[in-house]
Amino acid sequence: MPVVGPVRRTAARVAALMVATLALGAGVDPVTPALAAPAVGPLAAAAAAKAPNGDDEGGTEKLREQLDAASKGWIDARTALARSTKRQKDLGVQLKAIEGELGVRDAKVGEIAGVAYRTGRLGTAAVLLDSGSPDAFMERAATLDQVAANEDRALRGLLDTRDRANRTKIALDTEIIEQRKQVLVMAKRKQQAEQALEVAAAEAKREAAQRSTSSGGNGTRGTSTANADPAPRNSDGSWPSESCSVDDPTPADGCITPRTLHALEQAKAAGFTRYVSCHRPSGSGEHPKGRACDFAAEKGGFGGDATGGDKTYGNNLAAYFIRNADRLAVLYVIWYRQIWLPSSGWKSYSGAGGDPSSDHTNHVHLSVY
């Protein structure tokens, strides 16, 4: 009797090993979908061993800070520009209505002025002295008050409407100035990102640490046409501030932001279900902040340079994130020695390590706002 427990545990291990072996022989993806941890066993251990670690985002901490600030600034400026453009449109509609009202009031005051010019204004003393009785006197006094009140109301209405029209025109001019300002900010942020990349490339070249990028990213050749559900925004269209506050559902464990989780779930819903790792406790990139995920190109985890169908998978995944950049608040995408920025598109980007992880030739890196 005492040996029953160990015998059962041994049988369970043998059965699990047979299932794993059969899965490999049948060509079944041995790694569970992106949001679930791989099954406990040799395959999971192998995938974890191949996972990127440390500062694998490539470049330097200073470069990543520059890219982060540049992309955030560009996205914020674009949001402000869209908000200002909407206000300008609303003000234009408002001004058109005010100008229509102004025309009616102008005509009314003009009519009053025309009558006064043709017949002369009613003289108060003459009208009251011409009264034949006390009742007629009181009636004519009330009439004079009513006429004066109507004329005063018409004139004040005209002046108020003109004032509203002037204020609306000033507001329109202010929005145009705001839009010019945000366009300049976007241009400066784009220049900041591109200059940072140029400086990094020059430094890497001088240090002879940069690999050739002639075989480049091909990131723009993906064919994904799937649309993601947009992540929640503030009422003014900006992105709410988020912390690393939700559990990371990938094998990496730890925490991620709600927006990162949304991007992760949307990618899975679009069919990109291969191995994913998000949070890492160390390093200076976005992973420790819970704002980045690495999506393996191979089914089994982070291996060598992706080729064939694995590279096509990476191309399509990168294309999916770029297509939905505005919906998912994408800061940048790194894939196959290239980085995609919302301000500049694809640019050359290689890691100082010259390995598949830092060169991003075995995984697609996603950073969100």
C-alpha positions as a printed NumPy array, in Angstrom:
array([[  0.   ,   0.   ,   0.   ],
       [  2.711,   2.612,   0.812],
       [  4.054,   2.427,  -2.769],
       [  0.77 ,   3.354,  -4.466],
       [  1.387,   7.139,  -4.272],
       [  4.881,   7.063,  -5.858],
       [  3.712,   4.616,  -8.534],
       [  0.843,   6.905,  -9.503],
       [  3.102,   9.973,  -9.633],
       [  5.589,   8.084, -11.839],
       [  2.768,   6.986, -14.143],
       [  1.528,  10.575, -14.402],
       [  4.998,  11.802, -15.375],
       [  5.348,   9.091, -18.025],
       [  1.907,   9.955, -19.442],
       [  2.79 ,  13.676, -19.603],
       [  6.065,  12.88 , -21.375],
       [  4.242,  10.688, -23.922],
       [  1.73 ,  13.507, -24.654],
       [  4.554,  15.994, -25.2  ],
       [  6.386,  13.564, -27.489],
       [  3.258,  12.909, -29.552],
       [  2.634,  16.651, -29.87 ],
       [  6.13 ,  17.199, -31.238],
       [  5.769,  14.337, -33.694],
       [  2.458,  15.706, -34.979],
       [  3.894,  19.184, -35.508],
       [  1.546,  20.731, -32.935],
       [  2.607,  24.071, -31.435],
       [  4.03 ,  22.935, -28.061],
       [  3.601,  26.365, -26.521],
       [  0.206,  27.506, -25.301],
       [ -1.35 ,  30.752, -26.635],
       [  0.119,  34.12 , -25.759],
       [ -1.918,  34.855, -22.666],
       [ -1.384,  31.487, -20.949],
       [  1.783,  30.152, -19.366],
       [  3.363,  27.157, -21.13 ],
       [  2.738,  23.785, -19.543],
       [  5.232,  22.773, -16.899],
       [  7.923,  20.592, -18.416],
       [ 11.025,  20.558, -20.664],
       [  9.388,  22.663, -23.415],
       [  8.473,  25.472, -21.047],
       [ 11.965,  25.44 , -19.573],
       [ 13.509,  25.643, -23.059],
       [ 11.298,  28.567, -24.029],
       [ 12.137,  30.424, -20.84 ],
       [ 15.841,  29.812, -21.371],
       [ 15.65 ,  31.405, -24.802],
       [ 13.686,  34.438, -23.586],
       [ 15.414,  37.83 , -23.944],
       [ 16.769,  39.254, -20.717],
       [ 18.408,  42.402, -19.46 ],
       [ 18.504,  45.472, -21.736],
       [ 17.622,  43.574, -24.898],
       [ 15.745,  46.469, -26.489],
       [ 18.957,  47.498, -28.223],
       [ 20.765,  50.816, -28.2  ],
       [ 21.487,  52.557, -24.917],
       [ 19.43 ,  53.741, -21.967],
       [ 19.873,  57.344, -23.138],
       [ 18.647,  56.454, -26.638],
       [ 15.572,  54.694, -25.285],
       [ 14.778,  57.686, -23.074],
       [ 15.02 ,  59.95 , -26.124],
       [ 12.774,  57.696, -28.201],
       [ 10.276,  57.379, -25.367],
       [ 10.091,  61.155, -24.862],
       [  9.961,  61.853, -28.594],
       [  7.161,  59.381, -29.316],
       [  5.123,  60.44 , -26.293],
       [  5.556,  64.105, -27.177],
       [  4.571,  63.476, -30.786],
       [  1.456,  61.51 , -29.78 ],
       [  0.454,  64.187, -27.244],
       [  0.887,  66.925, -29.853],
       [ -1.142,  64.987, -32.415],
       [ -3.922,  64.528, -29.838],
       [ -3.867,  68.263, -29.024],
       [ -3.938,  69.074, -32.738],
       [ -6.981,  66.856, -33.284],
       [ -8.696,  68.412, -30.257],
       [ -7.992,  71.94 , -31.526],
       [ -9.166,  71.071, -35.036],
       [-12.469,  69.809, -33.616],
       [-12.899,  72.978, -31.546],
       [-12.218,  75.059, -34.64 ],
       [-14.904,  73.165, -36.536],
       [-17.413,  73.612, -33.687],
       [-16.602,  77.318, -33.443],
       [-17.086,  77.688, -37.191],
       [-20.6  ,  76.249, -36.92 ],
       [-21.296,  78.49 , -33.927],
       [-20.042,  81.585, -35.758],
       [-22.244,  80.824, -38.758],
       [-25.315,  80.649, -36.501],
       [-24.339,  83.879, -34.724],
       [-23.838,  85.668, -38.034],
       [-27.319,  84.557, -39.13 ],
       [-28.773,  85.91 , -35.882],
       [-26.758,  89.086, -36.335],
       [-28.331,  89.636, -39.746],
       [-31.847,  89.385, -38.284],
       [-31.044,  91.781, -35.436],
       [-29.338,  94.213, -37.806],
       [-32.463,  94.271, -39.948],
       [-34.688,  94.874, -36.886],
       [-32.623,  97.797, -35.618],
       [-32.452,  99.159, -39.157],
       [-36.222,  99.022, -39.385],
       [-36.577, 100.966, -36.131],
       [-34.071, 103.543, -37.331],
       [-35.893, 103.873, -40.682],
       [-39.226, 104.556, -39.022],
       [-37.657, 107.158, -36.753],
       [-36.036, 108.831, -39.758],
       [-39.269, 108.978, -41.791],
       [-41.736, 109.974, -39.06 ],
       [-39.507, 111.413, -36.359],
       [-39.232, 109.986, -32.906],
       [-42.272, 110.305, -30.658],
       [-41.832, 113.348, -28.455],
       [-42.626, 112.44 , -24.877],
       [-44.091, 115.799, -23.883],
       [-46.156, 116.161, -27.079],
       [-47.661, 112.695, -26.769],
       [-48.582, 113.092, -23.121],
       [-49.966, 116.644, -23.425],
       [-52.164, 115.536, -26.335],
       [-54.03 , 113.147, -24.013],
       [-57.731, 113.95 , -23.656],
       [-58.231, 112.241, -20.279],
       [-56.268, 110.799, -17.353],
       [-56.842, 107.282, -18.696],
       [-55.534, 108.266, -22.128],
       [-52.56 , 109.892, -20.441],
       [-51.711, 106.687, -18.586],
       [-52.205, 104.577, -21.715],
       [-49.9  , 106.788, -23.777],
       [-47.283, 106.751, -21.03 ],
       [-47.351, 102.94 , -21.   ],
       [-47.066, 102.886, -24.791],
       [-44.016, 105.126, -24.673],
       [-42.407, 102.831, -22.102],
       [-43.123,  99.746, -24.267],
       [-41.709, 101.359, -27.414],
       [-38.594, 102.439, -25.563],
       [-38.185,  98.991, -24.045],
       [-38.569,  97.28 , -27.462],
       [-36.04 ,  99.605, -29.071],
       [-33.612,  99.153, -26.174],
       [-33.998,  95.359, -26.294],
       [-33.409,  95.271, -30.044],
       [-30.307,  97.451, -29.749],
       [-28.89 ,  95.488, -26.835],
       [-29.544,  92.206, -28.655],
       [-27.657,  93.506, -31.656],
       [-24.698,  94.638, -29.552],
       [-24.593,  91.339, -27.591],
       [-24.683,  89.306, -30.794],
       [-21.884,  91.366, -32.303],
       [-19.872,  90.825, -29.137],
       [-20.412,  87.032, -29.29 ],
       [-19.391,  87.033, -32.94 ],
       [-16.176,  88.896, -32.126],
       [-15.357,  86.547, -29.233],
       [-15.945,  83.517, -31.459],
       [-13.654,  84.918, -34.148],
       [-10.952,  85.489, -31.537],
       [-11.409,  81.899, -30.314],
       [-11.053,  80.666, -33.901],
       [ -7.826,  82.614, -34.319],
       [ -6.574,  81.132, -31.03 ],
       [ -7.255,  77.591, -32.258],
       [ -5.378,  78.267, -35.498],
       [ -2.403,  79.478, -33.443],
       [ -2.676,  76.358, -31.241],
       [ -2.684,  74.104, -34.305],
       [  0.414,  75.761, -35.721],
       [  2.083,  75.306, -32.346],
       [  1.259,  71.581, -32.182],
       [  2.428,  71.022, -35.768],
       [  5.771,  72.564, -34.789],
       [  5.936,  70.364, -31.682],
       [  5.28 ,  67.272, -33.805],
       [  8.025,  68.292, -36.22 ],
       [ 10.485,  68.861, -33.347],
       [  9.629,  65.534, -31.714],
       [ 10.1  ,  63.754, -35.02 ],
       [ 13.464,  65.457, -35.431],
       [ 14.394,  64.51 , -31.842],
       [ 13.735,  60.821, -32.496],
       [ 15.545,  60.768, -35.823],
       [ 18.563,  62.644, -34.485],
       [ 18.784,  60.285, -31.514],
       [ 18.805,  57.311, -33.876],
       [ 21.409,  58.965, -36.122],
       [ 23.704,  59.695, -33.167],
       [ 23.327,  56.134, -31.876],
       [ 24.092,  54.689, -35.305],
       [ 27.175,  56.883, -35.678],
       [ 28.469,  55.914, -32.241],
       [ 27.879,  52.231, -32.925],
       [ 29.697,  52.507, -36.219],
       [ 32.683,  54.202, -34.628],
       [ 32.853,  51.464, -32.037],
       [ 32.533,  48.797, -34.753],
       [ 29.681,  47.237, -32.798],
       [ 26.888,  47.67 , -35.319],
       [ 26.006,  44.807, -37.59 ],
       [ 25.08 ,  45.331, -41.239],
       [ 21.429,  46.288, -41.738],
       [ 21.33 ,  45.556, -45.451],
       [ 19.14 ,  42.551, -44.809],
       [ 16.919,  44.979, -42.902],
       [ 13.53 ,  44.72 , -41.322],
       [ 11.01 ,  44.174, -44.094],
       [  8.632,  45.241, -41.346],
       [  6.477,  47.184, -43.762],
       [  5.86 ,  44.08 , -45.899],
       [  3.382,  42.493, -43.513],
       [ -0.106,  41.848, -44.801],
       [ -2.238,  42.042, -41.659],
       [ -5.511,  43.931, -42.21 ],
       [ -7.1  ,  43.229, -38.812],
       [ -8.452,  46.184, -36.833],
       [ -8.017,  46.336, -33.058],
       [-10.614,  47.637, -30.63 ],
       [ -9.378,  51.036, -29.405],
       [ -7.997,  51.329, -25.893],
       [ -9.919,  53.679, -23.536],
       [ -9.039,  57.387, -23.757],
       [ -9.846,  60.479, -21.701],
       [-12.804,  62.599, -22.786],
       [-10.432,  65.039, -24.516],
       [ -8.835,  62.251, -26.569],
       [ -5.615,  62.012, -24.551],
       [ -4.264,  58.805, -23.033],
       [ -4.868,  58.384, -19.296],
       [ -1.835,  57.88 , -17.079],
       [ -1.411,  54.212, -16.149],
       [  0.867,  52.298, -13.798],
       [  2.099,  48.71 , -13.741],
       [ -1.076,  47.626, -11.962],
       [ -2.451,  44.425, -13.519],
       [ -1.05 ,  40.916, -13.437],
       [  1.098,  39.923, -16.393],
       [ -0.686,  36.888, -17.894],
       [  2.41 ,  35.745, -19.798],
       [  5.018,  33.332, -18.394],
       [  7.16 ,  36.355, -17.514],
       [  4.936,  37.014, -14.484],
       [  5.005,  40.402, -12.722],
       [  2.79 ,  43.346, -13.735],
       [  1.839,  45.321, -16.84 ],
       [ -0.334,  48.376, -17.52 ],
       [ -4.002,  47.998, -18.522],
       [ -3.152,  49.412, -21.969],
       [ -0.399,  46.827, -22.467],
       [ -2.827,  44.074, -21.509],
       [ -5.333,  45.455, -24.005],
       [ -2.751,  45.381, -26.827],
       [ -1.756,  41.857, -25.831],
       [ -5.355,  40.618, -25.877],
       [ -6.099,  42.352, -29.177],
       [ -3.053,  40.749, -30.821],
       [ -4.172,  37.339, -29.618],
       [ -7.721,  37.966, -30.908],
       [ -6.195,  38.83 , -34.306],
       [ -4.536,  35.392, -34.431],
       [ -1.043,  36.146, -33.087],
       [ -0.915,  33.464, -30.432],
       [  2.734,  32.399, -30.274],
       [  4.905,  32.732, -27.189],
       [  4.934,  36.182, -25.513],
       [  6.928,  37.621, -22.609],
       [  6.146,  41.036, -21.123],
       [  7.339,  42.155, -17.678],
       [ 10.953,  41.944, -16.563],
       [ 12.151,  43.261, -13.203],
       [ 15.531,  44.452, -14.499],
       [ 16.815,  46.677, -17.27 ],
       [ 16.207,  50.296, -18.247],
       [ 13.671,  49.808, -21.021],
       [  9.88 ,  49.637, -21.022],
       [  9.598,  46.044, -19.745],
       [ 10.157,  46.89 , -16.048],
       [  7.472,  49.597, -16.381],
       [  4.969,  47.05 , -17.696],
       [  4.641,  48.931, -20.986],
       [  6.309,  46.453, -23.341],
       [  5.992,  42.892, -24.6  ],
       [  8.207,  40.651, -26.744],
       [  6.341,  38.465, -29.232],
       [  8.401,  35.451, -30.335],
       [  8.534,  34.757, -34.065],
       [  9.047,  31.014, -33.571],
       [  6.316,  28.825, -32.111],
       [  8.599,  27.441, -29.432],
       [  9.978,  30.691, -28.024],
       [ 12.901,  33.05 , -28.617],
       [ 15.357,  31.223, -30.88 ],
       [ 17.738,  32.395, -33.582],
       [ 17.122,  34.684, -36.56 ],
       [ 13.589,  34.174, -37.844],
       [ 13.342,  32.865, -41.41 ],
       [ 10.619,  31.615, -43.727],
       [  7.194,  31.359, -42.12 ],
       [  8.499,  32.616, -38.778],
       [  9.742,  35.831, -40.376],
       [  6.431,  36.218, -42.2  ],
       [  4.683,  35.841, -38.847],
       [  6.865,  38.629, -37.42 ],
       [  6.275,  40.83 , -40.471],
       [  2.517,  40.428, -40.15 ],
       [  2.542,  41.048, -36.407],
       [  4.603,  44.231, -36.821],
       [  2.218,  45.354, -39.579],
       [ -0.746,  44.678, -37.268],
       [  0.66 ,  46.92 , -34.525],
       [  1.491,  49.675, -37.014],
       [ -1.958,  49.522, -38.62 ],
       [ -3.513,  49.884, -35.154],
       [ -0.931,  52.244, -33.656],
       [ -3.454,  54.98 , -32.898],
       [ -5.991,  52.525, -31.436],
       [ -3.414,  50.809, -29.202],
       [ -1.277,  53.859, -28.234],
       [  1.863,  52.385, -29.797],
       [  5.062,  54.224, -28.867],
       [  7.273,  52.117, -31.107],
       [  7.712,  48.687, -32.663],
       [ 11.116,  46.989, -33.089],
       [ 11.561,  44.119, -35.547],
       [ 14.445,  42.703, -37.54 ],
       [ 17.016,  45.481, -37.022],
       [ 14.462,  48.233, -37.578],
       [ 12.323,  50.436, -35.358],
       [  8.949,  51.956, -36.296],
       [  8.042,  55.301, -34.728],
       [  4.635,  57.011, -35.131],
       [  6.416,  60.19 , -36.205],
       [  8.954,  58.745, -38.641],
       [  7.999,  55.251, -39.796],
       [ 10.714,  52.591, -40.153],
       [ 14.315,  53.424, -39.253],
       [ 17.456,  51.296, -38.93 ],
       [ 17.974,  50.002, -35.38 ],
       [ 20.505,  47.41 , -34.206],
       [ 21.511,  46.22 , -30.776],
       [ 25.047,  46.595, -29.526],
       [ 25.147,  42.875, -28.739],
       [ 24.711,  41.817, -32.361],
       [ 22.618,  38.812, -31.279],
       [ 19.061,  37.811, -32.285],
       [ 17.572,  39.252, -29.086],
       [ 19.128,  42.728, -29.182],
       [ 18.798,  42.872, -32.988],
       [ 15.154,  41.791, -32.643],
       [ 15.452,  39.188, -35.358],
       [ 13.739,  36.543, -33.226],
       [ 10.913,  38.621, -31.727],
       [  8.759,  41.678, -32.284],
       [  9.075,  44.252, -29.504],
       [  6.029,  46.429, -28.717],
       [  6.069,  49.479, -26.43 ],
       [  2.842,  51.332, -25.626],
       [  2.172,  54.788, -24.199]])
